[in-house]
Amino acid sequence: MRNYESELQRCRPEAALVEFGDYHPLKPIMVTDTKTRRGARKGSTSSSSSSSSSAPADPLSSMLDGTDPLSMFAAASASEIPTMSHSASTGDLGRKRKEKDEEAVGVDFESWSAKRGEILARFTTTEKLSINLFMGSDKGKAPSPGSSAVSEKVRTRLEELDDLEEGSQRELLNLSQQDYANRIEELNQSLKEAWASDQKVKALKIVIQCSKLLSDTSVIQFYPSKFVLITDILDTFGRLVYDRIWTMCSDPRPLPESFTVDDVNDTAKETCLNWFFKIASIRELLPRLYVEAAILKCNRFLNKSGIQETLPRLTAMIRGIGDPLVAAYTRAYLCRVGMEVAPQLKDSLNRNFFDLLGTFRQISGESVQNQLQQQRVEVPEYLTLYSPAINWILQCIAYRAPEALLTEMMERCKKLGNNALLLNSVMRAFRPEFVAARATDFISMIKDCDEAGFPKHLLFGSLGRSLACADPPESERLTILNEAWKVVTKVRSPTDYINCAEIWVEFTCRHFTKREVNTVLADIIKHMTPDRAFEDAYPQLQSVIRKILTYFHDFSVLFSMERFLPFLDMFQKDSVRVEVCRSIMEVFIRHQVEPTRDPVILNAMLHICKTMHDSVNALTLEDEKRSLALLIIGFIRMVSFGRDFEQQLSFCVEARATFCNLESVLVQLIHTVNQLAMETSRVMKGSHSRKTAAFVRACAAYSFITIPSLSSIFSRLSLYLLSGQVALANQCLSQADAFLKAAVSILPEVPRSISVEGKLRSSESFLLDFINNFLSTLLVVPDHPEHGVLYLVRGLLNMVQDYTWEDNSDAKVRVYVSALPLLAAMSQETYLYSIPKVDSNETLYGGDPKFLSEINKLCETLIGQILDHLKALGRDEQQSTRRQGALAFSLFGVLLAHGDLRNNKLSQLSVNLWNLSHKHGYCETRISVRTLEYMKHQAQQADMAHLTDTVQRLALQSRT
């Protein structure tokens, strides 16, 4: 017999007074750097500690012999001056200087690399392209005998420079755009290989030939992309030349980043001049301009004002280029280089812009018009080719420019008149705050532009991008939206329309209410529905949804828009529709703080979740199923009807029918219904009325019907057990009985191995955990009046007996060992725990001797089975003796904790089990010692004195 209350009192730790000083076991230890004293004895250190002198030594620090390796490395790296060897890689040099240049212009400056991909993707062609590939030459490699070394050197260089522009090349025709890009990349690799093999002149020839390609506008639509590809080669060349001269200056000591001309040695200066002289010998203007611009930064090695003098000269030279498109991109490249090497020299950049204004008159000239007619290119399409160049030039000029300069440039654009292309670039390049503050002025300028030259919807699109980043004056916002939408809604092309409307949706969401947003959505539906135009605009329509979700987090407002759900109906491609529904659900879960019962939200969300659920099929990946299920579960958790529990149950019934293909959602619904039953019990304070009793039985019926539809055997087992416990807590005894019997009946279905995270693992450990949990529940389950004493315990043990366990497994016997504490607890007059308002067997039997006799018989049967298994293990090999010892000690522990050792037979059995567990020396000595100490401590109790004799009969045996 057990007195649980007194046992609990004895097990409580004794209270001890704690002196609060500097040291406390939970106080963190401060680790500080330690420095060895010079001349001190080995191992002595001077250190500081945050704990008091009485604190125990830190075992980790003591292993370090007073030195912390991380602190040592940190001290060493701080004390050493970083040096750069002569053979430092040019890649590291270029990367460090690039980072420094980016710091010079600031992180708010959008780099060229960010625009590069967009240009390549936007300006494409299906026309066939041609390219001149450099073939190399052997001229000038063998000096003629009899000539002086100096004259021969001069003659060789002149011949090489002549060869730069002669026919050492071959022309490749009929190349696709991808082939062309591949050939350019081959040239880039050839340049690096020539440089690495010290063929500097060959490298220069490659760069010159590539620069010449920029004068070819035969496929004019591809020109911006060609510019991007070829300037990559120019950038590589400029970097290689600069790094070579830098390396020459870094011998024997490294050259500082902020070096002056005086720090450069004569050899480096001569090499630098040599490069500029070679480039000056190039006959054609365009390659000479591009190549000199590529090595513009090398002027730093020659004189202080080199860059300042060269930039205006190169800017003036561009005026000699006849083609306005070629000239515009040449100016863009010069601005790009200028911003990298001397961002403070804005005068040359400004002069570039004003020169660019003068070239616009050439666009309407006869030569350009003839070229467009020959290539069948419309004027609006031709004008868009200028956008990347002009945008970049204006971005460079407008970067951190004073407002007065921006205003002056804006006035220049007004005076130029009817130049939509320039106006478009101004709005895209100028600071959004500047554009937003003068939004009405820009709208007036847009109205004055000619529709034929550059479409107005593109201009309003650029204006909308600025207004999405900065707010215009509040009084002007409605006027701006009306003026913009008048133009947008008249665009006939669905593609052009949605590209512009998508931009203005953000402005509308940012500054207006659901009424205006609903109007915009209705207009989009009106334009995109005819001829199913929406099928070609899914990315833009998705962007519209994302922008609305960014600004509208109140879903009652969102779903009250009449046109929101019809807008979602335009997503008719399954993958896109699911992606949109997923984005809506993610925002809902992130921003819906309070549970909701709003019917508008629930109906819309059920529709969205059903769309995601219905996309699941046999080919859907498990990860995809899991992510969709998590979103649907997040929605279910946010649904609450308050005290209207019946409505909550009805929702779960509807959700079960809707989401029947996602098992984890069904599991969540069962948990929700169980929680609903427990919430009902809490509200009724455990005393159910007739109505609430019927309701919790309905909840139990819901779970009982739903659980069999789950495919995972362990999900079914755990939910049967959990639902049975919930039914017991609500005094639904017959329902609890049904749940527990169902759990026992499916035990034979448990497979011997299951998949866990994609790997097959034995199911034995999971099954043992479940059975132990099940046994602990059976203590409070009353016996059924028609099924005999302990029928659930017997049924479970029979299933365990018949189950096919793994070979060489002790799992079945371990279940028997686990059942003994349950039977011992059932024999007590007062149970260790019980459920309020549920009469357990302690009340039903009241310590009836027949009931106790049945328990004893069952215990004898179990112990007999265990002992038979121990004998069988003793007959096998050495590995089995280890298992035998572990099982014997486990049974000994159960007998010690729950058996009455005053019984001589039981006492003798416990001694035999102890000796058997120690027979082969596999029992852990530390545990054995603690067990003996526990028995001696228990023997001091008045009612446990008999343990003294037992302890004296137990001996510790080692393996030896």
C-alpha positions, 0 to 999 in steps of 0.5 A: 500500500502506498501513501502518495502524500507522505511520499511526496513530502519526503521527496521534496528538496530541503530548503537551504539558505543561500548567501548572495555574494559575488558568486552565483552558479547562474551568474554568467562568467565574463571571459576577458583577453589575457596577455602573458607577462614578459619574463614571467614564469611559464604559464603565469598570466595576468587576467581579470575575472568578473567572479569572486576569488571564491568562485570555482575554476572554469573547467574550459578555461583551465584546459587552455593553460591560461591562454584563450586561442580566439583572443590570441588570434584577435590580438595578433590580427590587430597588432599586425599591419596588413601587407600586400605582396608584389604578386597580389591577385589583380582580382583582389585589387580590383574588388577592394577598389570597387568597394571603395568607389561604391563608398565614394558615391554612396549606397543610395546610388544605383550601380550600373550592374543593377541596370545591366540585367534589365537592359539585356532582358528588355532589348532583344532581337530576332534579327541575325547579327554579325561580328568581326573576330580578331584573329591575331598576327605574327607581324613584327615578332622577328627583328631584322638583322643589322638594325639597332635595338631602339629603331627596331623597337620603334618599327615593331610598335608602329607595325603592331599599331598599324595592324590594330586597324588592318584585316587581322579579323574574320567576319561571322554572319547570321548569328543569333542573339545568344550566339552573339553574346557567346562570341563576345564572352569568348572575346572577353576570355581571350582578352584575359588569356592574352593579358595573362600570357603577357601579350599586351598588344594583342589584348589592346587589339581585341579591345579596339576591335570590340569598340569598333562594333559599337559604331554598327547600328545595322540591327538597331533594336539590339544596340543597348544590349550590344553596348552592355556586352562590349563595355564589359570587355572595356571595363575588364581592360581598364581594370587590368591596365590599372592593376598592372600599373598599381602593382608596379608601384607597390614594389617594394612597399604597397601603394596607399589608396590615397596615393599622390603622383609623387608616390608613383615610381618612374617605371610605372609612369613610363608604362602608363604614358606608353598606354596612352600613346598607344591609344592616341595612335588609334585612327578611328574616333570611336575606339579611341574614345572608348579605350581612353575612357576605359583607362581614364583612372590611370591618369592618377599615376601621371598628374594630379589634374589628369582626370580633370583635364581629360574628361572635358576633352573626351566630352568635346570629342564625342561631338564628332560622332554623327549617329545620335544613338551612338553618341548618346551611349558614348556619353553614357559610358563616359559618365559611368567611368567619370562617376567611378573615378571622379564623382565630384567632377560634375561639370563635365557630366553637366556638359554631357547633358547639355550636349545631349540636348543638342543632338535631339534635333538630329533624331528628326533628321533625314539620315536617321529617318532613312535608317529607321525606314530601312530597318522598319523601326517605328519612331516610338520604338526607336526613341525607347532605345535612348532610355538606358543611356539618357536615364544613366546620364541623368542619374549621374547628374542628379545624384546629390545635385542641388535643387537649383541644378535640377530645377534648371534642367527641368526648365531646359526640358520645358524650353526644348518642348515636345521632347517626351523621351527626355521628360521620361528620363528626367522623371526616372532619374531625378529624386522621387521627392523632387518629382513628387513636389512638382507632380502637377508641373510634370503632368502639364509637361506631359500633356504638351507632349506629342502622342505620336513621338512617345506614348503618354502612358509611358510618361505617366508610368514614369511619374507613377514610379516616382510617386510610389516612392515619395508623397505629393502634396495632399491637396493635389493627390486626387487631381493627380490620380484623375489626370493620370487615370484619364490617360491610362484608361484610354490605352488600347493595348492590354499589355501597355495598359496593365504595365501602366495601371500596375504602377498607379495601383500602388499610388491609389492604395497608398493614399486613398480608400477602398472605394478608389481601389475598387474603381481601379480594379473594376477598370482593370477587369474591364480592360483585361477580360476581352479576348482573355488578355489577362492570360498574358499579364499574370506577372503584372496582375500578381503585382497588383495583388501584392501592392493591395496586400501591402497597404490593406491588412484589414481583410473585412475591408479588403473582401468588402470590395466588390471587385476583389474576388472577380479580380482573383477570378482572372487568375485561371492558370492553376499554378498562378492562381495557387501562388496568388492564394498563397500570398493572400493567406501569408498576409492574412496569417501575418497581420490578422491578430484577433480571431474572426467570425466575420462571414465575409472573411470566412467565406472568402478565405474558405474559397481561397483555401479550397483553391489551394487544397484543390490544386493538390494531386498525386504529383504534388510534392510533399513539401508543397503539400506541407506548406499549403497545409500550414497556411490552411491550418493558420486560417483554421486557428484564426476562426473563433465564434466565441461562445457559439460553440455549435457554430464553431463545430459546424465550421469544422464539419464544413472544413473537414469536407472541404480539406479532405485531401490534406491529412495535417489539416484534418489532424488540426480540425480534430484538435480544434474540436477536442479543444472545443469540448474542453472549452465547453467543460471549462465554461460549465465548470465540469458540470454539463447540462443536458444540452452541453452533454449532447454537444460534447458527445457530438464533438466526440462523434466528429473525432471518431468519424474523422480519425479513421480517414487518416493514413498515418497509423501513429496519427490515428493512435495518438488521436484516438488516445487524446480524444478518449482522454477528452471524452473522459474529461467530459464524463462521456464514458461510452465514447471514451471506451470506444476511442480506447478500444479502437486504439487497441484494435489497430495496434496490429496494423503498426508496421515494423518500420516507418518513414521519418524525414525520408528515412526508414526507421524502426517503429518500435520506439514510437510504439513503446512510447504510445503504449506507455502513454496508453497505460498511464491513461488506463488507471483512470478508465473505469471497467465496462460493466459488461466486459469483465475486470480490467478488460482494456488492460487485458485487451492491450496485453493480448495485442502486445502478445500477438504483435509481430515484434522485430527479431532479437527484440525485448520490446514485448517484455518491456511492455510487460515491465511497464504494465506492472506499475499500472497494476500496482497503482490499480491495487491502491485504495486511493489512486495517484490521480483521477478525473473529476466527476468520473468514478475510477475502479477505486470507487467501483470496486472499493478494494474488493478482494476479488479485484485485487486477486485478479490484479495479482494473478495478472501480475504473476502471469506477467512476471512469469513471462518476463522470467521465461524471457530472461532464461531464454536470453541466458542460453544465447550468446554474449550480446544477449547477456547484456540485454538480460542484465538490463531487463533484470535490473529494470524488473528489479527497479519495478519490484523495489518501487511497487512490490511488497518486499516483506513477501519472502518470495518477492524479496528473494526474486528481487535479490535474484534479479539483482545478482542476475543483472550484475552477473556479467558486469554489464550493469553500470556501477554508478546506478547500482550504488545510487540504488543501494543508497536509495534503499538504505534511505528508505529503510529508515522509514518506520514502515520500510524497515524490512528493506534493511535485510534486503540491502544486506543481501545485495552485493556489487559485482564488477566485470572483473 
